[in-house]
Amino acid sequence: MTAVAAESAFAHAFASERCRVVTVDGMASRLPVEDWTRTADAADLALLSYCAGPTVDLGCGPGRMTAALAARGLPSLGVDIVPEAVAQTEARGG
């Protein structure tokens, strides 16, 4: 998948459209967008507990980790190539 195709697929997914991925062997599965767009859960927070200073969240998607870090008072920067993901991260305070 090219970067443009991936950006387009994720833009549709983050805009709440039903999306699926098809592997080269023809197996199809749904993109688990609700996992990415939810708020940070206990497992996420356990991982983020290792962050002690400014943090860059590369490929941040809709920003649940970036927002959780900001809520803890840590400077954080979410970076993503998908405009819809960036907009959602900004809406969460990232």
CNS distance restraints for C-alpha pairs under 8 A (distance, minus, plus):
assign (resid   1 and name CA) (resid   5 and name CA) 6.05 0.50 0.50
assign (resid   1 and name CA) (resid   6 and name CA) 6.28 0.50 0.50
assign (resid   2 and name CA) (resid   6 and name CA) 6.16 0.50 0.50
assign (resid   3 and name CA) (resid   7 and name CA) 5.98 0.50 0.50
assign (resid   4 and name CA) (resid   8 and name CA) 6.13 0.50 0.50
assign (resid   5 and name CA) (resid   9 and name CA) 6.12 0.50 0.50
assign (resid   6 and name CA) (resid  10 and name CA) 6.10 0.50 0.50
assign (resid   7 and name CA) (resid  11 and name CA) 5.96 0.50 0.50
assign (resid   7 and name CA) (resid  81 and name CA) 6.75 0.50 0.50
assign (resid   7 and name CA) (resid  82 and name CA) 5.42 0.50 0.50
assign (resid   8 and name CA) (resid  12 and name CA) 6.32 0.50 0.50
assign (resid   8 and name CA) (resid  82 and name CA) 7.71 0.50 0.50
assign (resid   9 and name CA) (resid  13 and name CA) 6.26 0.50 0.50
assign (resid   9 and name CA) (resid  19 and name CA) 7.42 0.50 0.50
assign (resid  10 and name CA) (resid  14 and name CA) 5.94 0.50 0.50
assign (resid  10 and name CA) (resid  82 and name CA) 6.87 0.50 0.50
assign (resid  11 and name CA) (resid  15 and name CA) 6.19 0.50 0.50
assign (resid  11 and name CA) (resid  82 and name CA) 5.89 0.50 0.50
assign (resid  11 and name CA) (resid  83 and name CA) 7.04 0.50 0.50
assign (resid  11 and name CA) (resid  84 and name CA) 5.59 0.50 0.50
assign (resid  11 and name CA) (resid  85 and name CA) 7.12 0.50 0.50
assign (resid  12 and name CA) (resid  16 and name CA) 6.78 0.50 0.50
assign (resid  12 and name CA) (resid  17 and name CA) 5.54 0.50 0.50
assign (resid  12 and name CA) (resid  18 and name CA) 7.90 0.50 0.50
assign (resid  12 and name CA) (resid  19 and name CA) 7.32 0.50 0.50
assign (resid  13 and name CA) (resid  17 and name CA) 5.12 0.50 0.50
assign (resid  13 and name CA) (resid  18 and name CA) 6.38 0.50 0.50
assign (resid  13 and name CA) (resid  19 and name CA) 5.81 0.50 0.50
assign (resid  13 and name CA) (resid  31 and name CA) 7.46 0.50 0.50
assign (resid  13 and name CA) (resid  33 and name CA) 6.48 0.50 0.50
assign (resid  14 and name CA) (resid  33 and name CA) 6.84 0.50 0.50
assign (resid  14 and name CA) (resid  37 and name CA) 7.88 0.50 0.50
assign (resid  14 and name CA) (resid  62 and name CA) 7.43 0.50 0.50
assign (resid  14 and name CA) (resid  84 and name CA) 6.26 0.50 0.50
assign (resid  14 and name CA) (resid  85 and name CA) 6.43 0.50 0.50
assign (resid  15 and name CA) (resid  84 and name CA) 6.83 0.50 0.50
assign (resid  16 and name CA) (resid  33 and name CA) 7.99 0.50 0.50
assign (resid  18 and name CA) (resid  30 and name CA) 7.77 0.50 0.50
assign (resid  18 and name CA) (resid  31 and name CA) 7.95 0.50 0.50
assign (resid  19 and name CA) (resid  30 and name CA) 6.02 0.50 0.50
assign (resid  19 and name CA) (resid  31 and name CA) 5.84 0.50 0.50
assign (resid  20 and name CA) (resid  28 and name CA) 6.49 0.50 0.50
assign (resid  20 and name CA) (resid  29 and name CA) 5.34 0.50 0.50
assign (resid  20 and name CA) (resid  30 and name CA) 4.09 0.50 0.50
assign (resid  20 and name CA) (resid  31 and name CA) 5.21 0.50 0.50
assign (resid  21 and name CA) (resid  28 and name CA) 5.51 0.50 0.50
assign (resid  21 and name CA) (resid  29 and name CA) 5.45 0.50 0.50
assign (resid  21 and name CA) (resid  30 and name CA) 6.24 0.50 0.50
assign (resid  21 and name CA) (resid  31 and name CA) 6.55 0.50 0.50
assign (resid  22 and name CA) (resid  26 and name CA) 5.67 0.50 0.50
assign (resid  22 and name CA) (resid  27 and name CA) 5.44 0.50 0.50
assign (resid  22 and name CA) (resid  28 and name CA) 4.28 0.50 0.50
assign (resid  22 and name CA) (resid  29 and name CA) 6.59 0.50 0.50
assign (resid  23 and name CA) (resid  27 and name CA) 5.31 0.50 0.50
assign (resid  23 and name CA) (resid  28 and name CA) 6.48 0.50 0.50
assign (resid  32 and name CA) (resid  36 and name CA) 7.10 0.50 0.50
assign (resid  33 and name CA) (resid  37 and name CA) 6.15 0.50 0.50
assign (resid  34 and name CA) (resid  38 and name CA) 5.94 0.50 0.50
assign (resid  36 and name CA) (resid  61 and name CA) 7.08 0.50 0.50
assign (resid  36 and name CA) (resid  62 and name CA) 6.76 0.50 0.50
assign (resid  36 and name CA) (resid  64 and name CA) 7.12 0.50 0.50
assign (resid  37 and name CA) (resid  62 and name CA) 5.90 0.50 0.50
assign (resid  37 and name CA) (resid  63 and name CA) 7.73 0.50 0.50
assign (resid  37 and name CA) (resid  64 and name CA) 6.68 0.50 0.50
assign (resid  38 and name CA) (resid  64 and name CA) 6.85 0.50 0.50
assign (resid  39 and name CA) (resid  64 and name CA) 5.49 0.50 0.50
assign (resid  39 and name CA) (resid  68 and name CA) 7.89 0.50 0.50
assign (resid  40 and name CA) (resid  44 and name CA) 5.48 0.50 0.50
assign (resid  40 and name CA) (resid  45 and name CA) 6.45 0.50 0.50
assign (resid  40 and name CA) (resid  64 and name CA) 5.60 0.50 0.50
assign (resid  40 and name CA) (resid  65 and name CA) 6.30 0.50 0.50
assign (resid  40 and name CA) (resid  68 and name CA) 6.37 0.50 0.50
assign (resid  41 and name CA) (resid  45 and name CA) 6.17 0.50 0.50
assign (resid  42 and name CA) (resid  46 and name CA) 6.08 0.50 0.50
assign (resid  43 and name CA) (resid  47 and name CA) 6.39 0.50 0.50
assign (resid  44 and name CA) (resid  48 and name CA) 6.17 0.50 0.50
assign (resid  44 and name CA) (resid  65 and name CA) 7.21 0.50 0.50
assign (resid  45 and name CA) (resid  49 and name CA) 6.03 0.50 0.50
assign (resid  45 and name CA) (resid  68 and name CA) 7.54 0.50 0.50
assign (resid  46 and name CA) (resid  50 and name CA) 7.59 0.50 0.50
assign (resid  47 and name CA) (resid  51 and name CA) 7.96 0.50 0.50
assign (resid  48 and name CA) (resid  65 and name CA) 7.63 0.50 0.50
assign (resid  48 and name CA) (resid  69 and name CA) 7.14 0.50 0.50
assign (resid  51 and name CA) (resid  55 and name CA) 6.97 0.50 0.50
assign (resid  52 and name CA) (resid  74 and name CA) 7.53 0.50 0.50
assign (resid  53 and name CA) (resid  74 and name CA) 6.07 0.50 0.50
assign (resid  53 and name CA) (resid  75 and name CA) 6.94 0.50 0.50
assign (resid  54 and name CA) (resid  74 and name CA) 5.99 0.50 0.50
assign (resid  54 and name CA) (resid  75 and name CA) 4.68 0.50 0.50
assign (resid  54 and name CA) (resid  76 and name CA) 5.53 0.50 0.50
assign (resid  55 and name CA) (resid  74 and name CA) 7.58 0.50 0.50
assign (resid  55 and name CA) (resid  75 and name CA) 6.48 0.50 0.50
assign (resid  55 and name CA) (resid  76 and name CA) 4.74 0.50 0.50
assign (resid  55 and name CA) (resid  77 and name CA) 6.41 0.50 0.50
assign (resid  56 and name CA) (resid  76 and name CA) 5.73 0.50 0.50
assign (resid  56 and name CA) (resid  77 and name CA) 4.82 0.50 0.50
assign (resid  56 and name CA) (resid  78 and name CA) 6.05 0.50 0.50
assign (resid  56 and name CA) (resid  79 and name CA) 7.39 0.50 0.50
assign (resid  57 and name CA) (resid  65 and name CA) 7.41 0.50 0.50
assign (resid  57 and name CA) (resid  66 and name CA) 6.40 0.50 0.50
assign (resid  57 and name CA) (resid  76 and name CA) 7.24 0.50 0.50
assign (resid  57 and name CA) (resid  77 and name CA) 6.01 0.50 0.50
assign (resid  57 and name CA) (resid  78 and name CA) 4.71 0.50 0.50
assign (resid  57 and name CA) (resid  79 and name CA) 6.10 0.50 0.50
assign (resid  58 and name CA) (resid  78 and name CA) 6.20 0.50 0.50
assign (resid  58 and name CA) (resid  79 and name CA) 4.97 0.50 0.50
assign (resid  58 and name CA) (resid  80 and name CA) 6.50 0.50 0.50
assign (resid  59 and name CA) (resid  78 and name CA) 7.32 0.50 0.50
assign (resid  59 and name CA) (resid  79 and name CA) 5.63 0.50 0.50
assign (resid  59 and name CA) (resid  80 and name CA) 4.69 0.50 0.50
assign (resid  59 and name CA) (resid  81 and name CA) 7.52 0.50 0.50
assign (resid  60 and name CA) (resid  64 and name CA) 7.67 0.50 0.50
assign (resid  60 and name CA) (resid  65 and name CA) 7.27 0.50 0.50
assign (resid  60 and name CA) (resid  66 and name CA) 7.10 0.50 0.50
assign (resid  60 and name CA) (resid  78 and name CA) 5.22 0.50 0.50
assign (resid  60 and name CA) (resid  79 and name CA) 5.62 0.50 0.50
assign (resid  60 and name CA) (resid  80 and name CA) 5.65 0.50 0.50
assign (resid  60 and name CA) (resid  85 and name CA) 7.68 0.50 0.50
assign (resid  60 and name CA) (resid  89 and name CA) 7.85 0.50 0.50
assign (resid  61 and name CA) (resid  79 and name CA) 7.93 0.50 0.50
assign (resid  61 and name CA) (resid  80 and name CA) 6.12 0.50 0.50
assign (resid  61 and name CA) (resid  82 and name CA) 7.60 0.50 0.50
assign (resid  61 and name CA) (resid  85 and name CA) 4.95 0.50 0.50
assign (resid  61 and name CA) (resid  86 and name CA) 7.12 0.50 0.50
assign (resid  61 and name CA) (resid  89 and name CA) 7.41 0.50 0.50
assign (resid  62 and name CA) (resid  84 and name CA) 7.72 0.50 0.50
assign (resid  62 and name CA) (resid  85 and name CA) 4.39 0.50 0.50
assign (resid  62 and name CA) (resid  86 and name CA) 6.48 0.50 0.50
assign (resid  62 and name CA) (resid  87 and name CA) 7.64 0.50 0.50
assign (resid  62 and name CA) (resid  88 and name CA) 5.00 0.50 0.50
assign (resid  62 and name CA) (resid  89 and name CA) 4.89 0.50 0.50
assign (resid  63 and name CA) (resid  67 and name CA) 5.89 0.50 0.50
assign (resid  63 and name CA) (resid  78 and name CA) 6.42 0.50 0.50
assign (resid  63 and name CA) (resid  85 and name CA) 7.29 0.50 0.50
assign (resid  63 and name CA) (resid  86 and name CA) 7.67 0.50 0.50
assign (resid  63 and name CA) (resid  88 and name CA) 6.78 0.50 0.50
assign (resid  63 and name CA) (resid  89 and name CA) 4.30 0.50 0.50
assign (resid  63 and name CA) (resid  90 and name CA) 7.87 0.50 0.50
assign (resid  63 and name CA) (resid  92 and name CA) 7.05 0.50 0.50
assign (resid  63 and name CA) (resid  94 and name CA) 6.80 0.50 0.50
assign (resid  64 and name CA) (resid  68 and name CA) 6.16 0.50 0.50
assign (resid  64 and name CA) (resid  89 and name CA) 7.38 0.50 0.50
assign (resid  64 and name CA) (resid  92 and name CA) 7.76 0.50 0.50
assign (resid  65 and name CA) (resid  69 and name CA) 6.21 0.50 0.50
assign (resid  66 and name CA) (resid  70 and name CA) 6.24 0.50 0.50
assign (resid  66 and name CA) (resid  76 and name CA) 5.89 0.50 0.50
assign (resid  66 and name CA) (resid  77 and name CA) 6.61 0.50 0.50
assign (resid  66 and name CA) (resid  78 and name CA) 5.73 0.50 0.50
assign (resid  66 and name CA) (resid  89 and name CA) 7.43 0.50 0.50
assign (resid  66 and name CA) (resid  94 and name CA) 5.87 0.50 0.50
assign (resid  67 and name CA) (resid  71 and name CA) 6.08 0.50 0.50
assign (resid  67 and name CA) (resid  89 and name CA) 7.30 0.50 0.50
assign (resid  67 and name CA) (resid  92 and name CA) 5.86 0.50 0.50
assign (resid  67 and name CA) (resid  93 and name CA) 6.10 0.50 0.50
assign (resid  67 and name CA) (resid  94 and name CA) 5.60 0.50 0.50
assign (resid  68 and name CA) (resid  72 and name CA) 6.44 0.50 0.50
assign (resid  69 and name CA) (resid  73 and name CA) 6.56 0.50 0.50
assign (resid  69 and name CA) (resid  74 and name CA) 5.40 0.50 0.50
assign (resid  69 and name CA) (resid  75 and name CA) 7.24 0.50 0.50
assign (resid  69 and name CA) (resid  76 and name CA) 6.36 0.50 0.50
assign (resid  70 and name CA) (resid  74 and name CA) 5.15 0.50 0.50
assign (resid  70 and name CA) (resid  75 and name CA) 6.10 0.50 0.50
assign (resid  70 and name CA) (resid  76 and name CA) 6.18 0.50 0.50
assign (resid  70 and name CA) (resid  93 and name CA) 7.43 0.50 0.50
assign (resid  70 and name CA) (resid  94 and name CA) 7.05 0.50 0.50
assign (resid  76 and name CA) (resid  94 and name CA) 7.15 0.50 0.50
assign (resid  77 and name CA) (resid  94 and name CA) 6.59 0.50 0.50
assign (resid  78 and name CA) (resid  86 and name CA) 7.76 0.50 0.50
assign (resid  78 and name CA) (resid  89 and name CA) 7.08 0.50 0.50
assign (resid  78 and name CA) (resid  94 and name CA) 6.41 0.50 0.50
assign (resid  79 and name CA) (resid  86 and name CA) 7.35 0.50 0.50
assign (resid  80 and name CA) (resid  85 and name CA) 6.77 0.50 0.50
assign (resid  80 and name CA) (resid  86 and name CA) 6.23 0.50 0.50
assign (resid  81 and name CA) (resid  85 and name CA) 7.87 0.50 0.50
assign (resid  81 and name CA) (resid  86 and name CA) 7.65 0.50 0.50
assign (resid  82 and name CA) (resid  86 and name CA) 6.37 0.50 0.50
assign (resid  83 and name CA) (resid  87 and name CA) 6.16 0.50 0.50
assign (resid  84 and name CA) (resid  88 and name CA) 6.25 0.50 0.50
assign (resid  85 and name CA) (resid  89 and name CA) 6.14 0.50 0.50
assign (resid  86 and name CA) (resid  90 and name CA) 6.13 0.50 0.50
assign (resid  87 and name CA) (resid  91 and name CA) 6.13 0.50 0.50
assign (resid  88 and name CA) (resid  92 and name CA) 6.29 0.50 0.50
assign (resid  89 and name CA) (resid  93 and name CA) 6.54 0.50 0.50
assign (resid  89 and name CA) (resid  94 and name CA) 5.12 0.50 0.50
assign (resid  90 and name CA) (resid  94 and name CA) 4.69 0.50 0.50
